[in-house]
């Protein structure tokens, strides 16, 4: 007799299904015998024969064996390794459909938070949904059989590499540099086994590029070898040592082997210095539009004290300093703060200051010392804001708070906490910073209730 508690589906079983909707990761969602099943690359309204690949307590995952029809929003993916590479999730959707799906995700969040639908503004679309990235980290491996270096991207949730010679999200010039890096590593022979990633960043303002080789060993001769790499528009060649080929790509430090110490970018009239590891939004055009929106949403006045938490290289800090009495940027990454201070000097902004510290440690101390702030900006990593930061924001009695988020899940969590502590949401503005992927950026303007 079968166990009544056993799942209604099993790994390996095949079913005919129809996708009823799309989840936040871009997967089609179907029902099989009452169980929710997630099916990558199946759009709502499409029917397919699928095979169950994983079964959990409350859901299962399956893959498409054969699709019976095409949704109206389906397009032919341009990338030769789409569905094998883990970088893009929705290249099979028309761009207008991608935008509508991402905006709907933010609207559902607003509804769950009990907000009026009018607080969500229409999503800002990318001007170029392909070739928009200014940075890429590309895994590399040595193929013993062919005696060549290969590049590609890891499949979603694994370290299986989808080998490719192109990425349609980066510029053609970056693509060319990646190909040249692969040829160069091949020319080094088996020595190239010590390189596990090639990182390329390009400045929109100048076209210059930085190339960083991630190495498994701190070997001076190896550093000298990769330091000989050259290609058109490459202004900087550097190395970082990370013994683990899988996991964090960057090592503890970055050593410039040849060329400039940094790239220069321009945003909102600012000249910005970017050292190799400094964080900058991956789409330069959208970053400029988003930063301008943040300044407007903050309603910065000439008497204001502004705090820019998780400030990175200080772009938003400096843009707000130009309108405020004083602006303070905080970030735990020392290289980023060095860039921020250099950027303040470069742009002759005298009323901006920067601190190297964890925001969750610095902000409570700032408040406890009796300091005041009128505007607080959060731009945290995907994990969101620490609860101690939210408590400090409430105690600081700031009038205006702007939250820049790249992760709707942690944004929703943090907004609930902020709303419980006296803030209300005035506006939510989604930005499509990452076309062809499931990610969406959102800027939320909050006010003291």
Buried (B, 14 or more C-beta within 10 A) or exposed (E): EEEEEEBEBEEEBEBEBBBEEBBBEBBBBBEBEEBBBBBBBBBBBBBBBBBBEEBEEEBBBBBBEEBEEEBEBBBEBEBEBBBBBBBBBBBBBBBEBBBBBBBBBBBBBBEEBEBEEEBBBEBBBBEEBBBBBBBBBBBBBBEEEEEBBBBBBBBBEEEEBBBBEBBBBBBEBBBBBBBBBBEBBBBBEEBBBBBBBBBBBBBBBEEBBBBBBBBBEEBEEBBEBBBEBEBEBBBBBBBBBBEEBEEEBBBEEBBBBBBBEBBBBBBBEBEBBBBBBBBBBBBBBBBBBBBBBBBBBBBBBEEBBBBBBBBBBBBBBBBBBBBBBBBBBBBBBEBBBBBBBBBBEBBEBEBBBBBBBBBBBBBBEBBEEEEEBBBBBBBBEEEBBBEBBBBBBBEBEBBBBBBBBBBBEBBBBBBBBBBEBEBEBBBBBBBBBBBBBBBBBBBBBBBEE
